[in-house]
């Protein structure tokens, strides 16, 4: 029963919605003796690739023998996934204990779901005395609850349009919010960015005495060989070549994220962390991060991916054409209401042979008929899925043995696919 009671309490916190700002989380953490000040951390912000970069860094440092913490969001199947030590998610009983310790203060402060999870993660990491924690920013950066950290390194992944209702309508305003994680004298490594984004980040870095480094300044890849289950590549890292590295994640974006993670690891190593070439190799090969162009079956092929904004959807569709062999592309798509579904509709209308549209199991779900109407504007008919758990078998039957069925969009309905295959 404790598990159900814990989940019920955590879900009740969603009524407070988003509460951008750091005062509340600081007050909450103060009641727990400020655990966020008791372990070294790396803070990762951006639009796409945050979670993968966290997972890659955690895997590399765990393979190097360090005790690692990892905080990500959202989760696919259970809330415990968000908090991990040495790759193992917090247990249900541990989650219950963390909730019970935080609940009085959280109730008094009307803390949000994300604030409570952030405080629980930091408390768990401090108690475990992790050597280093890798933390994914939830939304934006400047006012995100994770931004109370004083990291040893800040990281900015690819920045694009998303959450514009909170972060602003222009790419510059979004970049300013992401760059809000910059701390004076804390270095930052960033993906290659669009000129407007790079100019905004560079200006912020100067104003805060932050050493801002682009990945291309000390890392590059060559001889890339992509497959349906991962990639092999050579890496030049600060003038040293690492040949035939094997990445256990498929897709172009994951190669970019891996390059970023390796560049970040080399920068962290300068701060006294020893990382061998073998740790780099094992970390890349062993990394587990579900729903990133993850193939679930053959004949027909089924791929699941959490792409949910125009940039990530476009990259996914490009990769499917480049990497996977198939006859027809069948897309199953569900989005949240804050997504630019018009731009997404334009991309999928041009790429798919058949489209199924659904409503994710979330109060923030986009009405699927809006996406259907947008697809119709591009001359594409689509089918409405009312219950993906019950109708997935018929979708597979609709596809030929040589086809590819790609389920993408919100995390909420991807969980149903993992339940279908009984695998994380």
KASULJO-V245387 format. One record per backbone hydrogen bond with DSSP energy under -0.5 kcal/mol. CO is the residue of the C=O (numbers start at 1). NH is the residue of the N-H. If there is no record, write none. Layout:
# KASULJO-V245387
[[CO	NH] [CO	NH]]
This chain:
# KASULJO-V245387
[[1	5] [2	6] [3	7] [4	8] [5	9] [6	10] [7	11] [8	12] [9	13] [10	13] [11	14] [12	15] [13	16] [13	113] [14	17] [22	26] [23	27] [24	28] [25	29] [26	30] [27	31] [28	31] [29	32] [29	34] [30	33] [34	37] [35	38] [40	133] [41	152] [41	153] [42	44] [42	135] [43	45] [43	155] [44	137] [45	157] [48	158] [49	53] [50	54] [51	55] [52	56] [53	57] [54	58] [55	59] [56	60] [57	61] [58	62] [59	63] [60	64] [61	66] [62	65] [66	68] [67	131] [67	132] [68	86] [69	134] [70	84] [71	136] [78	81] [79	82] [80	83] [80	90] [82	72] [82	84] [83	90] [84	70] [85	88] [87	89] [88	85] [91	95] [92	96] [93	97] [94	98] [95	99] [96	100] [97	101] [98	102] [99	103] [100	104] [102	106] [103	107] [104	108] [105	109] [106	110] [106	111] [107	110] [112	116] [113	117] [114	118] [115	119] [116	120] [117	121] [118	122] [119	123] [120	124] [121	125] [122	126] [123	127] [124	128] [125	129] [125	130] [126	129] [132	69] [133	42] [133	135] [134	71] [135	44] [139	141] [141	144] [143	21] [144	147] [145	148] [146	149] [149	151] [153	43] [154	189] [155	45] [155	157] [156	191] [158	47] [158	48] [163	166] [163	167] [164	168] [170	174] [171	175] [172	176] [173	177] [174	178] [175	179] [177	142] [177	180] [178	181] [179	182] [183	186] [185	187] [187	154] [188	213] [189	156] [190	215] [194	198] [195	199] [196	200] [197	201] [198	202] [199	203] [200	204] [201	205] [202	206] [203	207] [204	208] [205	210] [206	209] [208	185] [209	185] [210	212] [211	188] [211	213] [213	190] [214	217] [215	218] [215	219] [218	238] [220	236] [222	234] [225	232] [230	227] [231	247] [232	225] [233	245] [234	222] [235	237] [235	242] [236	220] [236	238] [237	240] [240	237] [241	243] [242	235] [245	233] [245	247] [246	248] [247	231] [251	255] [252	256] [253	257] [254	258] [255	259] [256	260] [257	261] [258	262] [259	263] [260	264] [261	265] [262	266] [263	267] [264	268] [265	269] [266	270] [268	271] [268	273] [269	272] [272	274] [273	275] [276	280] [277	281] [278	282] [279	283] [280	284] [281	285] [282	286] [283	287] [284	248] [291	293] [291	306] [292	250] [293	295] [294	304] [297	302] [301	405] [302	296] [302	297] [303	407] [304	294] [305	409] [307	409] [309	313] [310	314] [311	315] [312	316] [313	317] [314	318] [315	319] [316	320] [317	321] [318	322] [319	323] [319	324] [320	324] [324	326] [328	330] [328	404] [329	331] [329	353] [329	354] [330	406] [331	333] [331	356] [332	408] [333	358] [334	410] [335	366] [336	339] [339	341] [340	344] [341	345] [342	346] [343	347] [344	348] [345	349] [346	350] [347	351] [348	352] [354	331] [355	383] [356	333] [357	385] [358	335] [358	360] [360	362] [362	365] [364	337] [367	370] [367	371] [368	372] [369	373] [370	374] [371	375] [372	376] [373	377] [374	378] [375	378] [375	380] [376	379] [383	357] [384	386] [385	359] [387	391] [388	392] [391	395] [392	396] [393	397] [394	398] [395	399] [400	403] [402	327] [403	301] [404	330] [404	406] [405	303] [405	407] [406	332] [406	408] [407	305] [408	334] [410	414] [411	415] [413	416] [413	417] [414	418] [415	419] [416	420] [417	421] [418	422] [418	423]]
